[in-house]
């Protein structure tokens, strides 16, 4: 788990190592244990290292194998690397280190791009092929590990975060109007390749890219999520799907338990994180299993913690449980730091929760498992039944999911930012793509391959890596994702969603956690803006020094007259969403 960076020149000039050093050093939090650089003519690579699976110095990066003519930087974890190493040794390869980085390097030499489908893990990596002067860049199937790109006529740069690329210089920091419309529509999700900053893109999940020293490039999608049961699965009963779900999750959790001496779980008290605790116990996690929960002040009549359920699981399994309660004052104090840690502005209330929880967890362990992805894969949200029975599934999805219509967006921002209904067009185009026939499957596909990647997954990566903490997400094992896509919707939708997962979980965890009302990771103070928090948001949005010509003053006045009544369809604060852009831009120096 690390931070990576690099530059490839197209103009026959040596790479700007000073720029790569600035970019790399800004990634120190992601890799506090070691730092390395390598420069070869038009290419320079930088790396910050967090030592988890292999502690030896021989696994340091950038890793160079002169005999093979390859050098690389890699961020992530390949869980099945011992099996791949054995395959490579059988082919005659010899190794000088013990970890997964060298397995990637030699695996690429052996199999080229065909290496990617063999990998089980989370990754973003870049491999320079000296003899053909070509850079190969790839990202994992579900975008668990990030990779940002900045390209001009003279060079390509890449880094693990967007703010890191800004440290390299020569990026204007102008907002991207397409991305702004997505941000304001999808509660801060900006689908790849766009980002909020013009001139910076992100490599889409499940994609690889080739770029040579002349600037010629190509990009290919190497993995897609296909929906519908296979021919042999057509006759499966509900009980069959339950068993397959539990077996696949058991394998995923056990695989991610490898090489983790100090084990933790981010325990919300919901089905997903509770099931991880139970499966970790089955996988052999014993007295060293730690669980972590966070709670906040109540606000707007909404409870700020779910300790009742997380305590139940901690007591049931006898974990070393840590309970963290945060007051409003600390939220306001820590928000700027949390926003500095964001690759892109995020508005989900639990960003600050994950940031503060990660701070606490990092004092006790270096690896945690987290339950992200279950709702998107197993239909845990309320809009899936609405889409399933709709005459117009696209409109049903947009009405339930989108924060504001295009008309309201046009009223919210100033005229120069109104370029088109990009968010509506994106959903319409996605629903029209082949690979998912049923309307609910189309909604599940867009959520699991787009919305999940750039909201919950990005949130967990950014907030944990801000404290040098590695988060593993077993629900996003590709075997789990592919299985979930083959399960018929009729087995997911009942009982408020995730039916097949809940019934499988009954074989592992207490029923009281499964049959509880659906909860979230609440931070009421950022949803029900009041008191000091409302005053802070007002100052952020009305201070002339913070005015970037984004918002219509009339809309701001309307929102401040009734901040409690101005919530999105998903019950998020519209005011907070606007303030988050200003705060993030300010923290990035833009």
N, C-alpha and C positions, 0 to 999 in steps of 0.2 A: 504494500500500500504506500503510494508515493506521490510525488509531484513531478511531472515531466515537462520538458520544453525543448524547442529546437528552431533552427532557421536553415532554410535551403535557398541559396542564391541562384538566380537565373541569368545574371549579367556578367559572368566570368570574374566576379569579384570574390574574395574570401568572405566567409560568413562573418557577421558582426558578433564576435564572441562577447563583447561588452554588453550588447543588448540582451543576449541569451543569459548572461550572468545576472543581469537585473531582473529578468523575468523569473529565472530559477530561484533566486534568493527570496522573491516575494512569495514563494511556495513553501517556505520553511516550516510553517505549521503542519502542512501535509506530510512532511518528511523531516522530522527533527533530528534523526539519528546520524545522518551522513549526507555529504554533498559531493557531486562529481561533475566534470565537464570533459568533453572531447571535441576537437575541431579537426576536420579533414577537408581542406580546400573550401568548396562551396557550402559545406555542411558543418553546423555546430550543434551539439546536443548538451542538454543540462538535466540534472536529476537531483531530487531531494528524496532521501530514503527513510522509510519507517520500517524497522526490522521486526518481522513477525514470524514468517515461516522458515527463514534461514538467516542466522545471525552472522555467518562467516564473512570475512572481508572479500573473499573471492567472488561473492555474489554482488559486489558493488556495481553501481552503474554510473555513467554509460558502460555497458558491457561490450567489449571488443573481442572478436575472434579473427585475428589476422589471417590465419590459415584458410578460413572460409570466406574472408572478405566481407564480413558482416559486423555491424555495430548497432546497438539498440538502446532505447530507453522504454521502460515499461511501468505502468501503474496498474495495480490490481492484485489478484490472487487466482492462480490456476489450481483448482482443488484436485484434479486428477493427474497432476504432473508426475507422480511416481509411476503410474501406469504408462504414460507417454515416454518417460525416460527409459523404461524397460524395453519398449518397442524400438527406440532409437539405438540403444545399446546392442540390440539384436541385429540392427542394420550396420553396426560397426562404429558408431559414434562413441567417443570417449569424453568424459566430463571432468572439468577442473573445479566445479562447485557443486553444492548440494541442493540448491533451490529451484524454483520454477522459472526464473529468468533465463538461465542457460537452456532449459528445455524448450522454451519458446524460440530462442535463437537457432538452435540446431534443428528443431522441428520445422521451422520455416525453410531452412536449407534443404531439408529432406523432402518436404511436401509442398512448399510454396503456399499459395492461398488455400490449398486443400487442408492446411493445418487448422484453419478456423473452425470448421464443423467438429473437429476432434476435441475442442477445448470445452471444459466445464469450469466456468468461473466468471469473474468480472474483470474486464481489462480494457485498457486503451494503450496501444504501443506503436512505436515507430521504429522501423528497421531500415538502415542504410545499406544498400548493396554497392560496394565500392567498385566492382568491376564493370557494372552496367550503369553506374551513376544514377541510381533510382532509389527513391524513398517510398517505402510501403507503410501505410498508416491504417490501423484497424481499430474498431470499437466493438464491444461485446453486444450480444443479441438484443438485450433490453436496456442498453444505455446506462448500466449501473455506474460505470466509470466515465467521466466526462472528457471531452477533447474539443478545444476551441481553436479556430483557424483564422489567420489574418493574411490575406494575399494581395500583393501589388504586382506590377509588371516586373519588378526587380527581385522579389523574394516571396517565400512562403514562411510564415512562422506558425508554431503551434504551442499550446500550453494546456495544462489541466484546468485552468480557470480563466475567465475573461479578464478580471482585474490584473492578472499576471501579464497578459498580453499588452495591456495599456502601459505597463512599466517599460516595455521595449521602445516606446516612443513612436512617432510618425502615424498615430491614429487620431483623427480629429475629435472623436467623442461626440459625433452628431447622432441624434436619435433616428431610428429606422421607423418610418410611419406604418409599414406593414406590421412590424413587431409590436408597435404600440397598440394597434387595433386588436391583435391577438391577446396581448397582456390585459387589456381592459375588458376583454370578453371572456377569457378562460381562466379567471382568477390567477393571473400572472404567468400562465403557461404560454410560452412562445415556441411553437413547433420548429424543429430543425428543418432547414439549416439556418433560419433567421435567429438573430439575437436583437436585443433592444438597441445595440450600438451598430450603426452602419459601418461596414467594413470589417466586422467580426462575425464569423459564422461558427456553427458547431457541426461536427461530423455527425450525421444521423446514426442512430443505433443500428447494429447489424450491418454495418457498411464498411467497406475498405476502399482505399484511395491509393493510386500510384501517381507519383510526380517525379519527372526526371529533371536533370540540371539545366535543361533548356526551357523548362516551364510547361512542358506538355503533361497533361494530367488526364486521368480517367477515374471514374467512381462507380462502384458496383454494390448493390444490395446483396449480401451473402446469406441472409436469413430472413424468412418471413413467417408470420404466425398464421397457419392455415386452420380454418374452422370446419367442424363436422367429423363425425365418427368414421373410422376406417371401416373397410368392408367386414373385417373379422370382428369389429366391435358393435356392429349393427344390432346384434341380439343381446347385448349386455343388459342386465337388470340394474335397478338402482343399487342393489347390494354389491354388484360387481364393480360399479363405479366408485362406491364408497371404499371398497377394499383397494382398488387401484390408487385412489387419491391418498389414502393413508400410507400405503407402501411407498409410493413415490416421494411423499413428504418425509417419511422416515429416512430414506436414502439421502435425500437432500440435506437434512439436518445433520446426519452422521458425517457426511462428506465435509460439511463446513465446520465440523467440530475438530477436524484434523489440526494438529500443530497449534492448539490454543490452550495454553497452560492456565491462564486466568480467564475464565469464561463468564460473560455477562449476558443478560437479556434485558432489553428495554421493555418493561412490563407495564402495559396500560391497564391490564385487567380485562381486556376484551378476549374474544375467542382466539384470535390469531397469535398474539404474543403469549397467551396462556398455553396454547398448544405447543409452541416452541419450547417452553419450559418443560412440559411433559415429555416431549420427544427427546430433548437433551438428556433428561434423566434416563430414558431408555437407552440412549447412545453411550452412557457411561459417565456423564458429568455427575460428580458426587459432591463431596463437601466443598469443593471450590466453585460451585455454581452460585453466581450472584445475580440478583435481580434489582432493578432500579425503576422507581416510579417518581413522578413529579406532580405537584398540585399548585393551584393558584388561588388568589382571593376570589370569593364569589362576587358576581356583578350582574346587574339586570335580572335578578332573581334566578340566575343560573349557577349551579354548583361548579366550583373550580377544580374538583379533583374526583378521581374514581378509586380512591384508596380502599374502599370497601371490598372491591373485587380483586385488586392487585394483592391486598393483604391475604385474602382467601387463598390465592394460588401460592403465595410465598409460604404460608403456614402449611398448606397441604403437602408441598414438596420439601419443606425444611430448607429453603434457600437462605443465603446470607443477604437479607433484604435491606435496601437503602431507600429511604423515603425523603424526598426533597420538596419543601414547600416554599414558594416564592411570593413575596409581597409586591404590590404595585410599584413601590419606589424602586425596587431592584429591576423590574421590567424596563422602566424608563431609563435607568442608568445603563443597562446592558444592551438596549436596542441598537445604538450606533455600532457597537462592536459586532453584534450579530449581522448587521447589514454589511459591514466591511467584509465579513466572511462569505457573503453570498456572491456566487458567480454572476447571477442575474437577480433583480429584485423579486422577492417572493412575499406573498401576503397571507398565506395560511397562518392562522394564529399560532399553530404549534411550532413554527420556526424558532421562536424564542424559547419555547419549551425544549426543543431538541438541542438548542445551543447551550442552555443552562444545564440540562441533564447530561449532555456530553462532557461538560466541564467537570461534573461530579464523577461520572463514570471513569474518566481518564485518570482519576486519582487511584483507582482500584484495579483496573485491567486495561489491556490494549485492544481487546476484541470483544464485540457484542453482536448478538444476533437480534434482528429486528423483523417485525411482521409486515413490512410494506408489500403491497401487491395482491393480497388476498381478496380485497374488495373488488378490484378491477378484473381479476381473473375468474372469480367465482360469483360475480353478480351481487355484490353486497350493498349497492347503492339504490336509492329509492326510484331513480329514473328508469331503471331497466324494465320493470313491468309496464311503465307508461309507453316506452318505445315499442315493447313487444306487441301491444294491442293497438297501436296507432295506425290510422289511415295514412298519415304522412309522418313516417318515422323521423325524418330529418328535422321537421319542425318540432316534433315532440321532444327530440333530444335538445335542440337549441332552446326551447322554452324552459326546459327543466334545468339545463346545465349552464347556459350562457349568462354571464353576469348582467348584461344589458343588451338590448336590441341595437341594431346599427343606428336607428333613429336616435336613441338615447345617447349612444356614443358620440354622434355628431353634435348633440347638444352639450356634451360634457367637455369636449376638447375644442380648442380654437381651430378656425377653419383650415389653416395650413396643414393640419394633421389629418384631415378627412379626405382620404384618397380612395376609399372603397370598402365594401363589406368583406374584408379578407377572411374574417373568422367564419362567417356564414358560408362563403365559397369553399373554405377548407373542409368543413363538415360535409357539405354537399358532394364534393369531389371524393372524399374518403368513403362515404356511403355508397358511391357508385362503383368503387373498385371491386374486382372479383376476389374470391377467396373466402368470403363469408356470405352465405345466402340469406339467412334469417336476419330480420331487422335488429333483434337484440344482440346477435353475434356481431353485427357491424358496430353497434355501440360499444360492446365489450372490446372489440379490436382497436377502435380509436382510443379508448381509455387505457388499454394495457400497453399499447405501443407508442402512444403520443402523450396523453395527459399524465399517465403514471410516471413516464420518464422525466418530464420536466416540471413535476410538482413533488409528489412524495419521495421519489428516488433521489432527485437532485437535492431536496431538502435534507435528507438524511446524510448524503455524501458531504455536502457543504458544512453542515453543522457538526458532524462528528470529526471530520478531517481538520476543522478549525482547532481541535484539541489533540491532534495526532492519534485519533481513535479509529480503528478499523471496524466498520459495520458490515456484517454479512447478512444477506437477505434470502433465506431459504425458499420462500415462495417464488422467487424469481429465478430459481434453477430452470433451465430451459426445458427439462423433462416435465417439471410441474406445469409450466406455462403451456406447453404443447398438449399435455393431457387435459388441462382445463378447457382448452379450445375444442377438444373433441367431445367433451361431455355435453349432452343435449341440454338446452336451456331449461326444459321442464324439470330437470333435477337440480337446477341452481336457484330458480326464482322463488319457490315456496318459502313460507316462514320468514318473510322479510329479506330473503336472499341468502346466498351461501349455504343453501340447504344441504347439499351433498357434503360440503366441508364440515358443517356443524354435526351432522349425523356421524361422520367418520370420527370427529373429535370426541364424541361420547365414549369411545372406546379407550380414551386416554385421560381426559381431564374431567373435573367435577361438573355435573349438569348445571349447577347454579350459575356458572360463568357463561354457559351456552345459552341458557334460557332468559338471561337478563335482557333489558332493553338495549338496543344498539347505542353505543357511546362513541365519543370522539376524544381527541386529545385537547381538552378545552383550555382556552385562555380567555375567560369572559371579559377581562379588562380591555382587550383589543377588539372585541366584538361589540360590546355594549359601551361605547365610548362615553365616559363621564368623568367628572372631577379633574384631577391633574392630567390624566391621559388625554381627555378632550381638549384641554387648554394647550397641551403640548402639540397635538395635531393641528389645532387652529393656527398656532404660531408658525408651524412648518409650512402650512398652505397659504398663509396670508402675509408672511414676511416678504417685503419687496426684494430683499437680497436673495430669496429662494425662488423668485418668479422666473420661470424658464419659457414663458409663453405657451404653456401646455393647456391650461384649463380655462374655461369660460367663467368669469367672476360670478355671473348670474347663477350658474349651476352650483358653485361653491356656497353662495348665499342660501340657496334652497336646501342644500345638504346640511348646513350648520343650523338651520332653523328646526330641523327634526332629525338629529343624528341617530336617534334610536329607531326611527321608522324607515331609515334609508338603508335597507339591507338587500343583498343580492338574493336570487332564488335559492342559493345554497347557504343563506344566512350569514354571509360575510358583510363586513362594513364597507360601504362604497367610499366613505371618507378615508378609511384606513388604506384602501387600495390606492387612492390618489396620493396620499402622503408618503406611501412606501417608495414611489418613484423618486420623489424629491429627496428623501432620506438616502436612498441608495446612490443616486447621482452625486450627492454631496459627499458621502463617505468614500466614493471612488475619485474624488477630486475633479468631477466633471460639472 
